[in-house]
Amino acid sequence: MSTEEFAISHHHLQAAHHWMNRVCGPHELFQRSRSPVAFRHEAVRFPGFGTVIGRIGYGTAVTIGVQRDAPFKVFSLSLPQAGEQILQLRGERHVSTPQRGVIISPSAEQALEMTAQCEKLQVVIPQAAVARVAEELLGPARGREVALAPGMDLRDPAVSAWWQMINQTFTGWGRTSPLWHLPGLAADFERTLIKGLLMAQPGSCADRLSDTLGGRLPASMQRVEQFLALRLRETIDLAQLEAVAGVSRQKLYDTFHALYGCTPLGYVKRRRLEGVRRALEAGLRPGETVSTLALHWGFNHLSRFSRDYAEAFGELPSHTAARARHQPS
């Protein structure tokens, strides 16, 4: 399983619309000027979550519309490199220039007007991928969808750095693409990209992530996280975690429930399951099986592992492995 590169150009609006429906999901596309369509989309799709990074322009003034009830299940982030665009959302206008990006989010009626001169970087991230990474970092969302503010202000150093990472990844693709074919590396990059977005961009996760990951974890939990980073695949019991944290067992339980919504050993199991899933999504190595991978991550009861995996991710580990195996290489 590897990255997919494409460079698409069209001179008919309908063809451009059809292609972008495949990339982003169902949306409307209207031409607002008589200048000829000169659509071009150069991009790369990463294999883990299906994140797409690229550059896009239509060569004519267009409006992209998303209806609230449309199955638009991605976050589409864009930053003009030339020209401008305006996002109309809930009665507000968000002007987008090379110093301010915008986000089209799922589950909202909105319209994005692009000028004929607008050429922009675009990142398309599946909603399910954003939700999964948020859950890995913060625990179950309990029915709450991840929300991101529609405007991305590059005067914020973290937002600016995020877009610099996107630009450097895309413009330097020809030099660095062999790196992304190494096992698991592309999936790790996607997670880093999404984690950076959740931390940098105002929204429903930023403050909690800043508290959890920005050095404001209780000292006891920082010690536990350091311990797990080194020994997650080894046998771990509650007494070890209690000793590492240096707090009472009840305090340990209370802290884990407050931060992660689960017990200490439940958190260990979740981290291990996530480790197995990342490895399966990256593709099994020669001679490796789902069973050997599970054992490697500390799951000694394979039937229980399969049951826990299915409960966590909605599919059996063998199905994840099969999907990765059938991805185009």
N, C-alpha and C positions, 0 to 999 in steps of 0.2 A: 504494500500500500504506500503510495507516494503522492507528492503534490501534483496538481494538474495546472498547466499553463494554457492560456488562450488569448488570442487577439482577434476580436470580432469587429467588422465594419459593415455598415449598411447605409443605403441611400433612400430607404423607404421606412417611414415611421412605424408601420405595422410590423416589419421585421425586427426593428429595434425593440419594440414593445414586447414581442414574443420572446426575444432573447432575455430581456431583463425580468420578465415574468418567471423565467426558469431560474434566474439568479436570486431574486428577492421574494418571489411569490406574487400573487395576484394584485395588480394595481391598475390605475387608469393612466393614460398618457395622451396629452393634447398638444398640438402644435399651435403656437401663438403668433407666428410670423410667417411671411411668405418665402423667406430665405430657404434654400434647399437643405434637406437633412444631410448631415455628414456625421453620422453616429460612429463612434469608435470606443471600444471597451477593451483595454489591455489589463489582464488580471491574472492572479494565481489563486487557486483554491487549495487550502490545506486539508489533509485527509482526516484528521481526528474528529473535529466538530463540523467541518465544512465551511470554515471561515474563508471569506473571499476578500482579498486586498488588491486594489487596482486603481486605474485612472480612467475617467469616463467623460465624454462630452457628446453633445448632440448636434452642434454646429448651427442650431436654430433655437429660438426661444420656445421652451416647452413647459408644461405644467404636469407634474406627477401627482396623482391623487390616490389617497388610500381611504377606503370606507371603513367605518367602525366594525362592521360585521364581516369584513373580508378576512380570509384566512392568511393574513400577512403576519408571519410568525418569525420575523427577524428584526434586529436593530440595524438600521442602515445609517451609518455615520459618514458624513462627507465634509470636505474642506476645500473650497475653491483655490486653485492655483492661479486662475485668471477669471475675470468676470465676477458675478455675484449671483446669489440665489436668495429667495425669501421663503421661509416656512410659515405657513398659516396654520395655527393650531389653537383651538379653543378661544377664538376671537383675538388672538395676539399675533403680531408679526415679528418674526425672528430673522433679522437681516444677517446673511452669511457672506463673509468676505474672506480673503486670505488670512485674516486675523481672528476669524470667528467661524467655527464649524457648527453644524446642526445635526440633530439625531431624529430620524423618523422611527418611532417606536410602534410596537404592536398595539392592537386594541384601542386605537384612537382615530377619529376622522381628521384628516389633515391634507394639506396640499403644499407642494414644493414647486415654486416658480424659478426656473433657471433662465438666465439671459442667454442670448445666442453665443456670447463670448465665453460662457462659463465652461471651464475645464477643471475637473476636481479630482482629488483623491477620494476614494470611497472604500469603506470597510463594511462588509455585510456579515453579521454574526447571528446565527440562529438563536432564537429566544430560549430554546431548551438548553443550549450550551451556556448561556449567561446564567440561567437559573441553576444549572448543575454546579458551576464554579462557585457561585454565591453560597450554595448549600454546603459544598466542601469546606468553605472558609468559615461559615457562620452557623451551620446546622440547618435543620429543616425550616422552610419558610412558613409552614403551617397555613398554606392557602394564599399567602401574599405574593403577588407578582413583583419581580424586580422592576423598579421605575428609575429612569434617568432623566435629568433635566434636558430640555430640547436644545439649549444653546451651549456651545463649547467655547469658552473664552480663552484664547491663547495667551492672554496676559497672565493667566495662572501658570506658573512654571511647570506644574505636574501635567496639566493638559497639553501645554506646548511640547513637553518632552515626549508625551504619548504619541502625538502626531509626528514628531521627528523620528520616532522609532518606526512608525508606519512608512514614512517617506523613505527612510534609509533602507528598510527591508525591500520595498518595491523597486526603488531606483538601482539598488545594488544587487538585484536578483541574479543577474547573469554571472556575477562573481561568487555569490554565496549559495546558489541553488544546490550544489552537491552536498552541502552541509545538511540540508533539510531532508535528504533521503536516508540519513542515518536513523536506525531504529529508535522510535520514540521521541526524537528531537522536535519534529514538527508539532506533535501533540503538546509537548512541554511549552513550546513557543506560544501556541494558541492559548493555553492556560495563563501564561504570563501576560499576554495581551489583554485577556478578559479581566484578570485580576487587577492589572494596572488601570484599566478603564473604570472598574468598580470603585477603586480607591481614589482616582483623580477626579472623576466627574460627579458633581453633586447629584444626589439621588437617594433612593431608599436604603442603600448599603454603605455609603461613604463614611458616615460618622461611626457606625458600628465597626467597620473594618479598620478605621483609623485607631480606634480604641483597642481592638483585638490584636492588630498586627503592627501598630506603630510604636511599640515599646511601652504601651500603657497596660499590658497584661499584669496582673498581680505577680509579684516575684516568685511565688510558689508555682504559678502556672508557666512562667518562663522557664523555670527549671524542668518542669514536666515536659514541655515542648522540646527542649534541648535533649532530654533523655530519649524521647520518642524518635527524634530525628536520627539518632544514632542506633537505636535498638528496636525499631518498630517490628522487624521481622523475627525477633527472638521471642521466647516465652516471657510473657509479662503478666504479673499478678497484681492484685490490688495492694498488697503489702509493699511491693516495690514502689508503686506510684505514691503511696502515702509517705514512704520514707524519703523519696526524692523531693516531694512537695514540702515536707516539713510541717504539715498541718494535720489536724485530726481527720479521721475518716469522714465524719459528718461534714466538716468544713470542705473537704475534697469533693464530696458528693454535691454539696450546695453550689460550689464554684463551677463544677462541670455543667450542672443543670442550668445555671445562669448564663454561662457563656455559649454552651453548645447544645443545650436542650436534651442531654442524655447522661447516662452514667459514665464513670471513667472508663470501664472496660467496654462499654458500648461505643465510646469514642475511638478507642483503640481498634475495635473491629471495623468501624466505619472507615478509618484511615487505611486499614489493610485492604478492605474491599475496593476502595478507590485506587489503591496501588495496583491491584490485580486488573481492574478495568482499564487503567492507562496502558498497562502492558498488553492487554488483549487488543485494544484499539490500535496500538502500534504494530501489531502482527506478531504471532508466535515465531520464535527463532527456530532454525532447523533442529529437530530432535526434541523440541519443547512441546508439552501438551498442557491442556487446561489443568489437569491434575498436578503435574509437576510444578506449574506456576503457583497453584494454590498452596501446595506444601511449602514452597519457597517463601511465601508470605505468611507462614505460620498457621495455616488452616489444616489441621490434622484429621478432621472429620469431613470427608469430601461431600457426603450427601447433605450434611448440615450447611456446608459452605455454599453449595448450589442453591439451597433454599434461601439462605440469607442474601445471596447475590441477587436472586430473582426478586426478592422483596425490596431490595434497595434500588434496583435499576429497571425493574419491569421486564426483564428478559433473563434467560439462562446464560451462564458464561459461555456455553458452547455456541449460542446464537451470536454473541458479540464477536467471538473468534471467527465464525463463519462469515459474518458481514465484513470484517476486516480482510479476510482472505479473498473475498470477491470484489473488493474495491479495485478500480483500474490502477495498474502500476505504471 
